[in-house]
Amino acid sequence: MAYAETAGLDGPHPSPFEPNVFCVRTKKWKLIYNMSTDRREFYDLESDAAESNNLTGKFPEIEEELFRKIKQRGME
């Protein structure tokens, strides 16, 4: 599953027309990428359904695989 949204909470003037927050998830993993801040959030949904423990950098191979999927879906 992939997801994109416009605007957001970060930045002085996020665009209402251009997506800046992207998300891809599997049954186990979820990666959220905020293009405005170049920030990632990465969660293990099976053990952290509340998404309270950001695992960015802890499982780099899986995180990068999901980030490639975000880019393939038209982030740029």
Helices and strands as residue ranges (DSSP letters): E 2-6, E 19-25, E 29-34, E 39-44, H 60-72
